Amino acid sequence: YWKDKNGVLLGCNDQQAIDLGLKSRRDIVGKTDYDIVSKSIPEEERIQIAKTIEQADKEIMAEGKAKTIEEYIVRLDGTKSHYLSEKKPLLDSEG
């Protein structure tokens, strides 16, 4: 998946959409990490998961370097998963 600098999801591949329980990869567009974490878990946990992902993304953007991290996510169907994610900033001509 990929996001803009504000953490808004711009797209993902088909497998990511399936893993998240979305009907189509287009369904991720405009969502945030908070939106893709299952509503079946307590609100505090949902907020914490989203903040953890957001913080890691901000650090990677600030450092400007790729990083491999383990992410914990609760899919929309309530299934809990761990992902090993390779994240890197994608820059346009304006940085």
TORFILUM-580387 format. One record per atom (N, C-alpha, C): x, y, z. Coordinates in pm, 1 decimal, always signed. Each point is the difference from the previous one (the first is absolute). Layout:
! TORFILUM-580387
        px        py        pz
         X         Y         Z
...
***
This chain:
! TORFILUM-580387
        px        py        pz
     +84.2    -117.9      +0.0
     -84.2    +117.9      +0.0
     +87.4    +122.3      +0.0
     -57.9    +114.3     -35.2
     +72.3    +126.1      +1.5
     -93.1    +109.1     +50.0
     +63.7    +100.3     +60.4
     -73.9    +109.5     +63.9
     +60.9    +132.8     -39.8
     -77.5    +105.7     +23.1
     +57.7    +132.9     -16.9
     +69.9     +39.9    +129.7
     +61.4    +116.7      +1.9
     +76.9     +41.1    +117.8
     -87.4     +24.6    +122.6
    -132.1      +6.1     -17.7
     -92.0     +17.5    +112.3
     -55.7    -132.4     +51.0
     +46.4    -110.3     -56.8
     -44.0    -131.8     +45.5
    -129.3     -48.6     -63.1
     -46.2     +66.9    -104.1
    -121.4     -42.5     -69.6
     +39.8    -101.8    -107.0
     -66.7    -113.5      +2.6
     +32.6    -107.1     -94.2
     -41.8     +36.9    -141.3
     +92.0     -20.9     -93.5
     -22.9     +34.5    -140.2
     -23.3    -122.8     -86.6
     +38.7    -117.0     +50.0
     -17.4    -121.8     -77.6
     +67.3    -118.4     +65.9
     -28.9    -116.3     -53.2
     +63.1    -123.1     +46.5
     -12.8    -104.1    -110.0
     +69.7    -111.5     +16.9
     -14.0    -107.8     -97.5
    -118.0     -89.3     +38.8
     -32.7     -92.3     -88.7
    -115.8     -86.7     +22.8
     +14.5     -84.2    +126.4
    +120.2     -50.9     +26.9
     +19.1     -85.1    +117.1
     -20.6     +77.7    +128.9
     +46.3    +122.6      +6.0
     -21.1     +81.7    +119.9
    -148.8     +21.7     +23.1
     -74.3     +26.3    -105.8
    -144.9     +18.3     +13.4
     -65.6    -126.2     +55.1
     +40.3    -115.2     -51.5
     -53.7    -127.7     +48.9
     +34.7     -17.9    +146.7
    +126.3     +25.5     +35.3
     +44.8     -16.9    +138.9
     -77.8     +88.9     +95.9
     -40.4    +116.4     -46.5
     -73.2     +93.3     +84.9
    -150.8     -23.5      -2.5
     -44.4     -92.0     -84.4
    -142.9     -29.2      -7.2
     -78.3     +99.8     -82.7
     +67.9     +68.9     -90.1
     -66.6     +96.8     -87.1
     -51.8     -69.8    -125.2
    -104.2     +54.0     -59.5
     -57.4     -59.3    -120.9
     +88.3     +25.0    -121.6
     +69.1    +112.7      -0.3
     +83.0     +39.9    -113.2
    +118.1     +81.5     +51.9
    +107.6      +0.0     -75.1
    +114.9     +82.0     +40.2
     -33.5    +148.1      -4.3
     -99.9     +37.4     -77.8
     -42.0    +139.9      -6.2
     -67.3     +46.1    +129.7
     -48.3     -95.2     +78.9
     -69.7     +34.0    +124.6
     +91.9     +58.0    +107.0
    +129.8     -10.6     -20.0
     +94.1     +52.0     +99.4
     +26.7    +150.0     -19.5
     -25.2     +49.3    -120.4
     +30.8    +139.1     -34.2
     -77.8     +96.2     +90.4
     +74.9     +93.3     +61.1
     -59.2    +101.9     +86.1
      -9.9     -39.3    +145.7
     +33.8    -123.9     +31.5
      -7.8     -46.6    +138.4
    +131.3     +28.2     +72.9
      -5.2      -8.2    +132.2
    +119.9     +12.1     +83.1
     +23.5    -133.7     +68.8
    +110.0     -11.2     +71.4
     +27.0    -123.3     +74.9
    -114.6     -30.3     +95.9
     -51.7    +101.0     +63.3
    -111.1     -17.0     +93.4
    -119.7     -64.7     -70.2
     -27.5     +41.7    -122.2
    -115.4     -50.9     -74.7
     +11.7    -147.7     -36.5
    +123.6     -48.7     -14.6
     +15.3    -139.0     -44.7
     +22.9     -97.8    +115.1
      +1.7     +50.5    +121.9
      +7.5     -87.1    +117.0
    -143.3     -35.3     +39.3
     -22.6    -125.1     +31.8
    -134.0     -49.9     +29.7
     -72.0     +79.3    +108.4
    -126.2     +23.9     -23.1
     -84.7     +66.5    +100.1
     -46.1     -98.2    +107.1
     +38.1    -128.4     -15.9
     -43.0    -102.1     +96.0
     +84.2      -1.2    +127.6
    +107.1     +77.2      +3.5
     +85.9      +3.7    +118.8
     -28.9    +126.9     +79.5
     +41.3      +3.9    +125.3
     -23.3    +121.1     +79.8
     +61.6    +123.9     -65.6
     -68.8    +111.6     +13.5
     +41.7    +125.1     -63.5
    +142.5     +39.5     +36.7
     +38.6     -16.6    +127.1
    +135.8     +37.2     +42.1
    +105.3     -82.1     -75.7
     -27.7    -129.2     -19.4
     +94.0     -86.3     -73.0
      +6.9     +40.8    -146.7
    -114.9     +31.1     -56.5
      -4.9     +42.6    -140.8
     +82.7    +127.5     -20.1
     -17.2     +94.6     +89.3
     +74.3    +126.3      -7.7
    +149.8     -26.6     +15.7
     +38.2     -85.1     +94.2
    +141.0     -28.2     +25.3
     +67.1     -67.5    -119.6
     -67.9     -95.1     -61.0
     +55.8     -67.3    -117.8
     +24.3    +101.4    -111.2
     -99.2     +82.6     -26.7
     +12.6    +100.7    -105.5
    +111.6     +99.3     +30.7
     +10.8     +43.9    +125.2
    +105.7     +95.0     +37.9
    +138.8     -62.1     -14.3
     +12.8    -128.0     +33.8
    +129.4     -67.7     -11.6
     +45.9      -4.3    -145.9
     -91.4     -35.1     -88.9
     +32.4      -3.3    -143.0
     +33.5    +140.3     -50.0
     -81.1     +96.2     +38.5
     +20.8    +139.0     -41.5
    +136.3     +52.1     +46.2
     +37.4     -30.7    +123.1
    +127.6     +46.5     +54.1
    +117.4     -59.4     -77.8
      -8.4    -129.0     -29.9
    +106.9     -64.5     -77.8
     +12.1     +64.9    -137.4
    -112.0     +28.4     -63.5
      +2.3     +63.9    -131.8
     +62.0    +139.2      +6.5
     -33.4     +76.2    +102.8
     +56.6    +134.1     +14.8
    +151.4      -4.9     +19.4
     +47.2     -97.6     +78.4
    +144.2     -14.9     +21.1
     +71.1     -33.5    -130.2
     -58.6     -88.0     -78.3
     +60.1     -39.1    -127.2
      +4.6    +119.1     -95.7
    -107.6     +77.8      -3.5
      -0.1    +118.5     -86.6
    +102.6    +102.0     +47.3
     +13.0     +18.6    +130.4
     +95.5     +97.3     +53.5
    +143.9     -42.8     -27.3
     +27.1    -130.9     +13.6
    +135.5     -51.4     -22.8
     +31.8     -11.2    -148.7
    -102.7     -19.9     -81.8
     +21.0     -11.8    -144.3
     +65.3    -130.4     -41.9
      -7.8    -101.8     +87.1
     +63.3    -128.7     -30.6
     -99.4    -113.5     +15.9
     +23.0    -107.4     -76.3
     -82.9    -119.9     +10.8
     +22.9     -66.9    +134.7
    -102.5     -67.9     +47.8
      +8.0     -67.1    +128.5
     -95.3    -119.9      -2.9
     +42.3    -110.0     +59.5
     -86.0    -116.4     +14.0
     -52.5      -2.2    +142.4
    -132.9      -7.1     +13.5
     -60.8      +1.2    +132.2
    -107.8    -107.7      +8.7
     -27.0     -42.7    +122.4
    -110.0     -92.0     +24.0
    -121.5     +82.1     +39.1
    -111.1     -27.6     -66.4
    -122.9     +72.3     +28.6
    -108.3     -97.3     +46.4
     -74.7     +42.1     +98.0
    -113.7     -76.1     +51.9
    -125.2     +67.0     -52.0
     -88.2     -77.6     -57.8
    -123.6     +55.8     -53.0
    -116.1     -93.4     +31.6
    -114.3     +58.0     +22.5
    -123.6     -76.2     +13.8
     -81.5     +31.5    -124.6
     -19.3    -101.0     -82.7
     -72.1     +18.7    -125.5
    -145.4     +38.6     +26.7
     -65.8     +47.2    -104.9
    -138.8     +41.8     +13.5
     -89.8    -112.8     +50.4
     +37.0    -127.3     -30.5
     -81.0    -112.8     +46.9
     +35.0     -42.4    +142.3
     +95.3     +70.2     +64.6
     +37.9     -29.1    +137.7
    +120.1     -91.7     +13.9
     +48.8     -56.1    -110.0
    +117.1     -87.6      +2.6
    +124.1     +81.1     +36.2
     +79.7     -52.5     +92.8
    +122.6     +68.8     +41.5
    +117.9     -57.1     -77.1
     +86.9     +88.3     -49.2
    +114.2     -41.1     -81.7
    +121.6     +85.0     +31.4
    +115.5     -57.2     -27.2
    +126.1     +72.8      +5.8
     +57.6      +0.8    -140.8
     +48.6    +114.6     -40.5
     +61.3     +14.8    -131.3
    +142.7     +47.6     +16.8
     +86.4     -50.3     -83.4
    +134.8     +52.5     -10.4
      -2.4     +89.9    -122.6
      +9.8    +128.6     +21.5
     -16.3     +97.8    -107.4
    +130.8     +69.9     -31.0
     +28.3     +11.6    -128.0
    +112.3     +80.6     -48.4
     -61.5    +132.8     -40.1
     +38.3    +105.0     +69.7
     -55.9    +132.0     -27.5
    +110.7     +93.4     -45.9
     -36.7     +86.2     -93.7
     +96.5     +98.9     -46.9
     -74.3    +121.3     -52.4
     +60.7    +114.9     +15.2
     -63.9    +120.7     -52.7
     +11.5      +3.5    -152.0
    -107.0     +37.9     -65.2
      +0.2     +18.7    -145.3
     -10.4    +150.5     -22.9
     +97.3     +53.7     -66.3
      +7.3    +145.1     -15.7
     -26.6     +42.6    -144.2
     -69.5    +111.2     -15.0
     -15.4     +57.6    -133.5
    +111.7    +102.0     -21.9
      -4.5     +71.7    -109.8
    +107.7     +95.0     -31.6
     +11.7    +113.5    +100.4
    -104.5     +21.0     +78.8
      +2.3    +103.9    +101.5
     +32.7     -54.6    +138.3
     +36.0    -126.9      +7.5
     +37.3     -62.5    +126.5
    -117.0     -53.4     +76.6
***
